[in-house]
């Protein structure tokens, strides 16, 4: 009788434990689903090697919908490689990369092509075709991926050009005739050609004079605020980080050292992070209230 009673107690305990675990599992699944809805990019345990050189060692990273997210780090920290992995130009050795809800490693060729049309990329040096004028460069994705007629494509390209603040006459110029700032804007207009949900900007202000760089800062904010875009930026520009980035991820030694706003990162004492805030450039870029805080 005692054994039977003990068995009943044990069975009841097992049932309660099972129900608890099932509730926890369902809650975890709901959390994952909510994260998937709110995050446009999910990297989990991403590892990348070139021979014996480790570039990424188990990186976890998320980019939220409609945020401006920046990647920073020293030379060789893996920023550009991580960008290439996000846009299907390089496959990591381990881990998973999900972009816009899609597992990049599980895509076939047709699925990959369809997904690429949902994002735009502004390359560091523009990436415009030198034999085409600016309007033709902007319209190229539309000619490749839609069946719109040439007249309508030219109209859309002209609108994208205007969206970046360039005058209509720039459309007839060749890339070699553009200044650095105009090249960046024209490249951004082409990245916007297919009305993407997600933008990748590789060093958008590199090599620009302060006025041109400020113009790009304003344009990036306007695109996010006006169209609800999610924007990923690789940059060394401290002014850009302070002025437009919602969150910043610092890469070093194959790891993500920290993720947060510039104000949050400015409070950290990690020696790999301090250069973004100490020294003349860091102090001049920081807002007065942040730069005046004691270390």
Phi, psi and omega per residue, in radians:
X1 nan -0.780 3.120
X2 -1.083 -0.727 3.137
X3 -1.097 -0.694 3.141
X4 -1.133 -0.742 3.129
X5 -1.121 -0.717 3.135
X6 -1.123 -0.678 3.121
X7 -1.129 -0.686 3.114
X8 -1.099 -0.735 3.119
X9 -1.093 -0.760 -3.139
X10 -1.116 -0.750 3.132
X11 -1.083 -0.739 3.133
X12 -1.108 -0.683 3.120
X13 -1.131 -0.725 3.124
X14 -1.105 -0.749 3.130
X15 -1.081 -0.773 3.124
X16 -1.098 -0.727 3.125
X17 -1.106 -0.727 3.131
X18 -1.102 -0.765 3.138
X19 -1.107 -0.707 3.115
X20 -1.096 -0.806 -3.137
X21 -1.103 -0.664 3.132
X22 -1.143 -0.719 3.095
X23 -1.099 -0.743 3.140
X24 -1.109 -0.714 -3.136
X25 -1.110 -0.772 3.135
X26 -1.117 -0.677 3.110
X27 -1.124 -0.710 3.116
X28 -1.119 -0.707 3.114
X29 -1.106 -0.707 3.111
X30 -1.121 -0.664 3.112
X31 -1.111 -0.761 3.121
X32 -1.076 -0.762 -3.136
X33 -1.128 -0.695 3.117
X34 -1.154 -0.699 3.097
X35 -1.073 -0.736 -3.124
X36 -1.096 -0.593 3.131
X37 -1.259 -0.605 -3.036
X38 -1.679 -0.265 -3.136
X39 -1.879 2.257 3.100
X40 -1.551 -0.360 3.108
X41 -2.367 2.330 3.089
X42 -2.324 2.062 3.038
X43 -1.967 2.247 -3.116
X44 -2.251 2.046 3.066
X45 0.908 0.781 -3.131
X46 -1.345 2.190 3.099
X47 -2.202 2.379 -3.099
X48 -2.401 2.318 3.120
X49 -2.341 2.538 2.958
X50 -2.096 1.706 -3.007
X51 1.173 -2.186 3.131
X52 -1.582 -0.082 -3.108
X53 -1.493 2.107 3.134
X54 -1.585 2.092 3.127
X55 -1.660 -0.836 3.099
X56 -2.190 2.383 -3.091
X57 -2.252 1.387 3.088
X58 1.301 0.890 -3.096
X59 -1.406 2.313 2.992
X60 -2.020 2.283 -3.066
X61 -2.760 2.490 3.087
X62 -2.331 2.468 3.044
X63 -2.053 2.188 -3.075
X64 -1.447 2.734 3.097
X65 -1.126 2.372 3.059
X66 1.113 0.488 3.022
X67 -1.965 2.768 3.005
X68 -1.755 1.973 -3.008
X69 -2.036 2.247 -3.090
X70 -1.985 2.488 3.015
X71 -1.916 2.202 3.111
X72 -2.278 2.825 3.131
X73 2.836 2.830 3.141
X74 -1.232 3.042 3.097
X75 -1.044 2.279 -3.135
X76 1.484 0.113 -3.114
X77 -1.370 -0.200 3.067
X78 1.750 0.246 -3.130
X79 -1.102 -0.888 -3.081
X80 -1.158 -0.657 3.103
X81 -1.121 -0.699 3.116
X82 -1.116 -0.704 3.079
X83 -1.063 -0.786 3.137
X84 -1.071 -0.596 3.115
X85 -1.246 -0.508 3.116
X86 -1.315 -0.436 -3.055
X87 -1.953 0.409 2.999
X88 1.173 0.483 3.074
X89 -1.772 -0.192 3.095
X90 -2.668 2.487 -3.133
X91 -1.853 2.215 3.123
X92 -1.170 2.766 3.138
X93 -1.305 -0.457 3.123
X94 -2.688 2.839 3.128
X95 1.605 -3.111 -3.092
X96 -2.246 2.575 3.067
X97 -2.230 2.033 3.078
X98 -1.945 2.234 3.098
X99 -2.226 2.209 -3.114
X100 0.915 0.699 3.080
X101 1.406 0.048 -3.094
X102 -1.908 2.348 3.041
X103 -1.373 1.937 -3.026
X104 -1.071 -0.524 -3.096
X105 -1.384 -0.195 -3.097
X106 -1.784 0.056 -3.049
X107 -1.459 2.463 2.942
X108 -1.548 -3.140 -3.023
X109 -1.081 -0.741 -3.129
X110 -1.155 -0.718 3.133
X111 -1.161 -0.686 3.114
X112 -1.108 -0.723 3.123
X113 -1.098 -0.750 3.135
X114 -1.131 -0.685 -3.125
X115 -1.203 -0.681 3.130
X116 -1.035 -0.483 -3.138
X117 -1.337 -0.128 3.126
X118 -1.668 -0.054 3.050
X119 -2.285 2.818 3.074
X120 -2.212 2.608 -3.099
X121 -2.228 2.222 2.973
X122 -1.828 1.939 -3.083
X123 -1.389 2.726 -3.016
X124 -0.979 -0.751 -3.090
X125 -1.767 0.363 3.067
X126 1.637 -0.952 3.125
X127 1.232 0.324 3.111
X128 -1.395 2.610 3.123
X129 -1.393 2.133 -3.025
X130 -1.140 -0.455 -3.107
X131 -1.462 -0.161 3.140
X132 -1.861 2.543 3.049
X133 -1.318 3.054 -3.026
X134 -1.077 -0.775 -3.124
X135 -1.093 -0.687 3.113
X136 -1.177 -0.662 3.091
X137 -1.094 -0.771 -3.125
X138 -1.152 -0.670 -3.108
X139 -1.378 -0.185 -3.055
X140 -0.993 -0.810 3.108
X141 -1.045 -0.594 3.122
X142 -1.204 -0.639 3.116
X143 -1.248 -0.550 -3.121
X144 -1.351 -0.609 -2.922
X145 -2.085 0.032 3.096
X146 -2.307 3.004 3.090
X147 -1.924 0.401 3.123
X148 -1.190 2.621 3.122
X149 -1.354 2.844 -3.019
X150 -1.055 -0.679 -3.111
X151 -1.100 -0.759 -3.141
X152 -1.199 -0.668 3.104
X153 -1.075 -0.730 3.117
X154 -1.119 -0.642 3.099
X155 -1.128 -0.790 3.131
X156 -1.111 -0.759 3.122
X157 -1.060 -0.699 3.095
X158 -1.116 -0.657 3.100
X159 -1.169 -0.719 3.106
X160 -1.114 -0.656 3.093
X161 -1.071 -0.811 3.131
X162 -1.122 -0.600 -3.136
X163 -1.036 -0.566 -3.136
X164 -1.548 0.033 3.073
X165 1.573 0.155 3.124
X166 -1.599 2.474 3.131
X167 -1.263 2.750 -3.068
X168 -0.992 -0.616 -3.071
X169 -1.140 -0.341 3.102
X170 -1.133 -0.468 -3.119
X171 -1.022 -0.478 -3.117
X172 -1.536 -0.087 -3.098
X173 -1.511 2.691 3.030
X174 -1.494 2.712 -3.138
X175 -0.953 -0.622 -3.123
X176 -1.129 -0.313 -3.116
X177 -1.591 -0.022 -3.067
X178 -1.630 2.603 2.957
X179 -1.298 3.007 -3.141
X180 -1.053 -0.777 -3.141
X181 -1.147 -0.684 3.110
X182 -1.158 -0.644 3.101
X183 -1.073 -0.772 3.134
X184 -1.075 -0.760 -3.108
X185 -1.179 -0.708 3.117
X186 -1.123 -0.690 3.102
X187 -1.132 -0.678 3.100
X188 -1.157 -0.664 3.096
X189 -1.074 -0.709 3.101
X190 -1.157 -0.685 3.111
X191 -1.080 -0.444 -3.118
X192 -1.589 -0.022 -2.970
X193 -0.983 -0.693 -3.052
X194 -1.702 0.331 -3.132
X195 0.929 1.056 -3.057
X196 -1.250 2.795 3.026
X197 -1.544 -0.360 -2.978
X198 -2.413 2.332 3.115
X199 -2.081 2.394 3.014
X200 -1.987 2.141 -3.109
X201 -2.072 2.024 -3.112
X202 -1.729 1.883 3.137
X203 0.866 1.078 -3.031
X204 -1.167 -0.343 -3.121
X205 -1.986 0.113 -3.085
X206 -1.088 2.300 3.072
X207 1.375 0.104 -3.096
X208 -1.677 2.640 3.017
X209 -1.250 2.839 -3.047
X210 -0.983 -0.701 -3.127
X211 -1.138 -0.763 3.130
X212 -1.133 -0.699 3.130
X213 -1.109 -0.716 3.105
X214 -1.083 -0.643 3.113
X215 -1.113 -0.676 3.100
X216 -1.169 -0.713 3.087
X217 -0.947 -0.864 -3.114
X218 -1.110 -0.708 -3.124
X219 -1.121 -0.740 3.138
X220 -1.066 -0.793 3.117
X221 -1.098 -0.722 -3.109
X222 -1.129 -0.663 3.125
X223 -1.146 -0.732 3.114
X224 -1.163 -0.837 -3.066
X225 -1.220 -0.620 -3.068
X226 -1.438 -0.535 -3.043
X227 -2.094 -0.003 3.129
X228 1.164 0.483 -3.100
X229 -1.278 2.617 2.913
X230 -1.660 2.303 -3.017
X231 -2.265 2.217 3.071
X232 -1.938 2.211 -3.065
X233 -2.133 2.328 2.881
X234 -1.788 2.188 -3.064
X235 -2.746 2.719 2.938
X236 -1.953 0.062 -3.031
X237 -1.429 1.871 -3.091
X238 -1.155 -0.622 3.086
X239 -1.077 -0.763 3.132
X240 -1.073 -0.725 -3.139
X241 -1.070 -0.815 -3.116
X242 -1.191 -0.644 -2.976
X243 -1.485 -0.557 -3.018
X244 -2.146 -0.405 -3.000
X245 -1.332 2.224 3.008
X246 -1.310 -0.758 3.080
X247 -2.442 2.688 -3.112
X248 -2.306 2.323 3.040
X249 -1.861 2.249 3.139
X250 -1.774 2.085 3.138
X251 -1.774 2.424 3.048
X252 -2.900 2.493 3.076
X253 0.932 0.645 3.086
X254 1.344 0.110 -3.067
X255 -2.209 2.833 2.920
X256 -1.579 1.923 -3.086
X257 -1.283 -0.659 -3.106
X258 -2.860 2.688 3.049
X259 -2.365 2.294 3.105
X260 3.024 -3.138 3.044
X261 -1.219 2.862 3.100
X262 -1.082 -0.645 3.109
X263 -1.084 -0.703 3.124
X264 -1.212 -0.754 -3.136
X265 -1.149 -0.530 -3.105
X266 -1.120 -0.305 -3.134
X267 -1.538 -0.176 -3.095
X268 -1.450 2.622 -3.092
X269 -1.902 0.186 3.128
X270 -1.067 2.281 -3.096
X271 -1.089 -0.371 3.097
X272 -1.418 -0.259 -3.114
X273 -1.768 -0.562 -3.058
X274 -0.973 -0.603 -3.130
X275 -1.016 -0.371 3.115
X276 -1.332 -0.162 -3.073
X277 -2.242 -0.442 3.111
X278 -1.607 2.889 -3.122
X279 1.455 2.948 -3.025
X280 -1.093 -0.771 -3.079
X281 -1.163 -0.751 -3.135
X282 -1.132 -0.720 -3.121
X283 -1.222 -0.641 -3.117
X284 -1.254 -0.526 -3.131
X285 -1.375 -0.522 -3.047
X286 -1.273 2.535 3.012
X287 -1.030 2.689 -3.053
X288 -0.972 -0.752 -3.072
X289 -1.175 -0.528 3.137
X290 -1.395 -0.739 -3.068
X291 -1.259 -0.345 -3.105
X292 -1.553 -0.064 -3.133
X293 -1.235 2.463 3.111
X294 -1.152 2.547 3.119
X295 -1.477 nan nan
